[in-house]
Amino acid sequence: MRKSVFDRCFPPRRSSPCFRRRARPRATVTLPLIRLRYGGSASIWRFGLYLAGSGAYENQILPTGMSAGTPQEALDCACDLYLSH
């Protein structure tokens, strides 16, 4: 099974129903990355990506076309956009 970009860069961890994750591509740099919002079960989370231009999080749709999914899907989407290029 292929590991996601997020799993390759950061160890997995669980947190509260709503949390923000910061990417640490270098030890001296901290980047806002994603906001997850609990949707009622462990497999339903909505997410927002951090937009540097506005300094805020904006709700997003997953590549599957759904507005909610697992935290792994949201983090994979964010990491593919921000960290893999």
C-alpha positions in Angstrom: 0.0 0.0 0.0 1.4 3.4 -1.0 1.8 5.9 1.8 0.3 9.3 1.5 2.4 12.4 1.2 1.3 13.4 4.7 2.4 10.1 6.2 5.7 10.3 4.5 6.3 13.8 5.9 4.6 13.7 9.3 3.8 10.9 11.8 0.1 10.3 12.3 -1.6 11.6 15.5 -5.1 12.1 16.7 -6.5 15.3 18.2 -9.6 17.0 19.4 -12.8 17.3 17.2 -11.5 20.5 15.7 -7.9 21.2 15.2 -5.4 23.0 13.0 -2.4 21.3 11.6 0.8 23.1 10.8 3.3 21.8 8.3 7.0 21.8 9.2 8.9 21.2 6.0 12.0 22.7 7.7 12.8 23.0 11.4 12.9 26.8 11.2 9.7 27.2 9.2 6.1 26.7 10.4 3.3 27.0 7.8 -0.4 27.1 8.5 -1.8 24.2 6.4 -5.3 22.9 7.2 -8.3 23.2 9.5 -10.5 20.1 10.2 -14.0 20.3 11.6 -15.7 17.3 13.1 -18.8 16.2 11.2 -20.4 13.7 13.6 -18.3 10.6 13.2 -14.6 9.6 12.9 -15.0 9.3 9.1 -16.8 12.6 8.4 -14.7 15.8 8.6 -14.9 19.0 6.7 -11.7 20.9 6.0 -10.4 24.2 5.0 -7.1 25.1 3.5 -5.0 28.1 4.7 -4.8 30.9 2.1 -1.7 33.0 2.7 -3.2 35.9 0.7 -6.1 36.4 3.0 -4.5 34.9 6.1 -7.6 32.8 6.7 -8.9 29.2 6.1 -11.3 28.6 3.3 -13.7 25.6 3.1 -12.7 23.2 0.4 -14.1 20.2 -1.6 -12.1 17.0 -1.7 -10.8 15.6 -5.0 -13.6 13.0 -4.8 -16.1 15.8 -5.1 -17.4 15.4 -1.6 -17.5 18.3 0.9 -16.5 16.0 3.8 -14.4 12.9 4.2 -11.8 11.3 6.4 -9.0 13.4 8.0 -6.5 11.3 5.9 -8.3 12.4 2.6 -8.2 16.1 3.7 -4.6 16.0 4.7 -3.5 14.1 1.6 -5.3 16.8 -0.5 -3.6 19.6 1.4 -0.1 18.0 1.3 -0.4 17.2 -2.4 -1.2 20.9 -3.1 1.3 22.5 -0.8 4.2 20.1 -0.1 4.7 17.8 -3.1 5.6 20.5 -5.6 
